[in-house]
Each structure stands twice: as C-alpha cells, then as structure tokens.
C-alpha cells in the first residue's frame, strides 16, 4: 500500500472543513469534512506510529481546530485557518510523514 502525506490530509481537513462550512452556510457539513479528514489521517498515523503518537496527533488536530477560533478574532478567519493548518502540517510531517515506510 502506497503511503500518502498525512500532513496534507490533516491540513486539508482544517481548510476544507472551514471552507465547506463557510461557503454552504452549513456548519455540520464543515464538521463532516473535518472529521473525515481527521479519521483518514488518524488511521494512517496508527499504522505508521505508536498509539501514543497517534493520540497526540489527534489531540493536536483538535487543538488546531479549536485554537483557530480565538485566533480568528485577532487576525481574521482565513489567516487563522491557514495558520492552524500550517502548524498541523508541520507537526504531522515531523512526527509521522518523515518516518521510513514499513515493508
């Protein structure tokens, strides 16, 4: 099975979730996008890393989502979402994506 960059999936989930909620006016749809990307990434994190790392990355994903809300009040919604997504992508890349593929 080919590996895919979970950093892109996690960041895309944050950006895509916000975009879906914003453009459709349906916040639950944004939540579905956010949850689907998080689930996909978490399944791959679990395959590649330890359960502890998977749990920490899952917590970081939720923290990035939650942290973007107060940050949006300071710098605006889209900049906050992109900042949270970039932080999540960097964290995920450093902890899960740089690891060598298992044979």
C-alpha positions, 0 to 999 in steps of 0.5 A: 500500500502506497503511503500518502502525506498525512500532513496534507490530509490533516491540513486539508481537513482544517481548510476544507472543513472551514471552507465547506462550512463557510461557503454552504452556510452549513456548519455540520457539513464543515464538521463532516469534512473535518472529521473525515479528514481527521479519521483518514489521517488518524488511521494512517498515523496508527499504522505508521506510529505508536498509539501514543503518537497517534493520540497526540496527533489527534489531540493536536488536530483538535487543538488546531481546530479549536485554537483557530477560533480565538485566533480568528478574532485577532487576525481574521478567519482565513489567516487563522485557518491557514495558520492552524493548518500550517502548524498541523502540517508541520507537526504531522510531517515531523512526527509521522510523514518523515518516518521510513515506510514499513515493508 
